[in-house]
Each structure stands twice: as C-alpha cells, then as structure tokens.
Amino acid sequence: MTSTSTLERTAGDRLTAVRWTRAQWMLLLVLCTVLALDALDVSMVGVALPSIGTELHLGTESLQWIVSAYVLGYGSLLLLGGRMADLLGRRRIFLIALSVFAAASLLGGLVDDPALLIATRFVKGLAAAFTAPAAFSIITTNFAEGRERNRALSIFTTFGASGFSLGLVVGGLMTSLSWRWTFLVSVPVAVAVVILGLRFIPRDGAAGQAAGQDTTGEQESGHDVWGAITLAGGMLGLVYTLVAAPGNGWGSVATIAGFVASTAVLAAFAVIENRVKHPLIRFSILKEGWVARANLSAVGLFGSYLSFQFILTLYLQSVLGWSPLGMALALLPTGLLVASSAPFADRLIERFGAPRLILTGLASLTLGYVLFLRVGTSPNYVTDILPSVLLLGVGFALAFPSINVQATAGIRDSEQGLAAGLIQTSTQVGAALVLAVTTAMVSGHGNAPEAGAAVDAAAMLEQYRPGLILSAAVAVAALLVAATPKLSLGKRQKPVVETGGRP
C-alpha cells in the first residue's frame, strides 16, 4: 500500500506533508496500542514483583526470571518474527500473534505454579516477538521515508516508551487490587485491538506480495529455522548461566560448561547466518555505521533502564516499605515526560537530527543513574529521587524514538522487517543480558532474601548498589558508542546521504 500522505519537494527543496486520512490515523493507533501494550506488560509486572514474591515465596533470582522470561522470548525470536512478517504477510502475522498474546495473558493471571507463570511470560514474549516487528514494518512500508516516516515512527516509539513508563502507574493500581490484574488487564485491550486490526490494517499477500521484490527483482522466500533455534538456545543458556553463577560458583564446572556451551551455540548461529540463503539477519546491514550505532545504543538504553527499574522496584518497596501505588506515583513524572513528548518528537528529529538527540538522551539518562547512587535508606523524595526520575524521563523521550528512526533509515522496503526486528532484538537482548548480570551481582554481593522477609534496610541497599553502578556504567558505554561517528562493523557498501535519521 502506498500512503496518501506523501512528501512533495517544493522549488525551495522544502518538504510539505499532505494530511493523513482517518484510516491512516486508525492504522497508526492500532499499531501504537500494541507496542504500548508490549511495553506496559514489562513494567506492570516489574511493579508487582514484590507482591508475587511474597505470595509465591520467591527470592530475587526467581523473580528475575518473571521479567527475563518475557524479554528472552521477545528478543530471541524478533529476527524470525520480522522476517516472517516480510515473507508471510505482516497483517496475518500481527493478528495471529496478538491473539496468542491475549490467551497467554489470561492464563498467566490464573495460574498459581511459579514454573507455569514463568512459562506464560515466555509465551507472551514469543508472541510479542511477532507483533512488534510486524507493526514496525507495516509503518515503514506505509509511510514514505523522510518527514512522514519520522513522524509516524516517533509517535509509534513514543507510545512504546510511554507504555513502559506509564505501566509503572497502571501496575501500581492493578497490584493494589491483586498482582494477577497486572496480567489480566492486557486481555480485553488485546482483544479490542485484534477486532480493530481486522478492519484497519490493509491486507497483504504471502511471500512475494508481502515482502515484495528486492532491488534486483528476485523474490525472497525461506525461513531460517536453525538460526532462530540457535539464537534462542544460546541466549537462554547464557542468561541462565549468568543468573545461576553466584549459587553454583563462578569457577564451578556447571558455570564454565554453561558459558562454553552458550558461546558455542551462539557461534553456530553466526556461522548459520553467513551460510543460509535467507538468514534471519544479514550481517552486512551492520556495516552501515548509523545502523550499528543505533543498535548498540538500544542495548545500552533499555538494558540499563530495565535493570535500574528492577532494583528500584525492590528498593522502594522492600527497603523503604512503599506501597506499589506509592512507588508508581513517585515515578509518574518519567511517564508523563515521555508521553507528552509524542507530538514533538518528529519535529525535534527533523530539526536536530537523530544522532544529536540520541547523545543528549543518553547523557541525561547517565546523569540520572549517577545522581541516584547517593540515595540512602531515608531519602528525601524531592532532592534524592525526583531529579533522577526527571532526567530518566527526558533521556527516554529523546533517545528512544531517535534510535528507532536512525536504525531503519536508508533500508529498502523488503528488509524493513529485518531492520525492525534487529533494533528490537538489540533492545530486548540487551535488557535480558544486563538484567542477568545485575541479578548475578546482587545475588553474589550477599544472600538474597525472599520478597517480604524481614531484613536490614542498609544491608539490602548495599546488596543492590552494585546493580545500580552497573546501570550507570552500561549507560556510559552506550553514550561513548553514540559519540563515535565513524563506528561501523565493516566497510560501508553505499554512500551515506544526510537525513534526520543518520549522520
């Protein structure tokens, strides 16, 4: 489908945007709602972790898996999800996966067994791995590159960031009733979006029609199943080894064998991708410097923030004794800043360029983490917590949409699903790995108590502090990557044209 909201060059080489139709706005609303729902799910459950731990008698390591199961399922199959959307039809993949997401949400809200609860989280992540890149590529193939696409993507990604931030508040409200509502609240929303999607998402055919012809006219087909299996297996093994290492011992046979096996499986993934006809990821796409920087920045942005939120949730509720709703309201300014930035994100990208906004956002995020390191067991909200909350909101509002615009700039339509899956894989895999390392550091720094157990507040805060330092360090690393203009993972294969998305 070709959008009627096209860009026209005037004599002065200025860009004039034609207004979008109601159908186009409804299409964007459907897609944005799903991305917000995916992000909302992660942060809502994060708020509920202490309550889940108390009811099901789970410690820090087990609670980590409730978060990690989702982001691992999400991150491990995003590339396959993006490729299948290109090949089998974006509309079909989107609607089927969203239906699975709704069913898994319902089941997760009803179960009592911790293992089954974690399993439903993994299934929801797998479903989101297909809805997210399908939604992303529906946008990038229906809105022309430039101002029009920048506007659509900035709204889309801001919905995701807003869902993640405002999910803290929604999660606090739901947890006040019962932690189970943090799972069940997604069900009616997902069902409603499926119904709207049937009406407003344009139909596309399978294989050739959905993916289209590439620039040489060759129709692409095939599925890299072994690539998906090795990526998922390698990531699961690596995260599990990291989380279990403090208990098993870093020098134990189990830990060493886990690292060796995970590395071998991920190496097999790299070999497979270089040999199959239609790989999950065409590694040469990372030779474009702006794409490589965007993906590495995404790892740092989301990896540091999810780990910070994990520790912050436990700190505010377990150390300070705040209620879930009280914690959510304390973090509300972050969500409001991100949500209110939606109408202006595309204009900022157009005026200043995505690279500058990524740098500014990551710098704000880093400063927020560093300031929070001074927190104690009796903090003053206005002077000790609020400055970090505001800086994190500004950082996310600037960096998140800009990273997504930069990651897909200059990519042909037949590979937009790949580019969308790649940037979202970087986001989720980065979150899973950094969270796993954070949990290992927290568990290795002391005996992690079960949620709800009576512990010394100062001792628990010291146990959490290494994780806070790690979040700040990851953000600094991402900032350095974003500030390296010549970074690329190989030699560029085409010249770079200056746009709002790439330098």
ABEGO torsion letter per residue (X at the ends): XBBABBBBBBAAGBBBBBBBBAAAAAAAAAAAAAAAAAAAAAAAAAAAAAAAAAAAGBBAAAAAAAAAAAAAAAAAAAAAAAAAAAAAEAAAAAAAAAAAAAAAAAAAAABABAAAAAAAAAAAAAAAAAAAAAAAAAAAAABBBEAAAAAAAAAAAAAAAAAAAAAAAAAAAAAAABAAAAAAAAAAAAAAAAAAAAAABBBBBBEAAAAEBBAAGBBBBEBBAAAAAAAAAAAAAAAAAAAAAAAAEAABAAAAAAAAAAAAAAAAAAAAAAABABBABBAAAAABAAAAAAAAAAAAAAAAAAAAAAAAAAAAAAAAGBBAAAAAAAAAAAAAAAAAAAAAAAAAAAAAEAAAAAAAAAAAAAAAAAAAAABBABBBAAAAAAAAAAAAAAAAAAAAAAAAAAAABGBBAAAAAAAAAAAAAAAAAAAAAAAAAAAAAAAAAEBBBBBGBBBBAAAAAAAAAAAAAAAAAAAAAAAAAAABAABBBEBBABBBBBBAABX
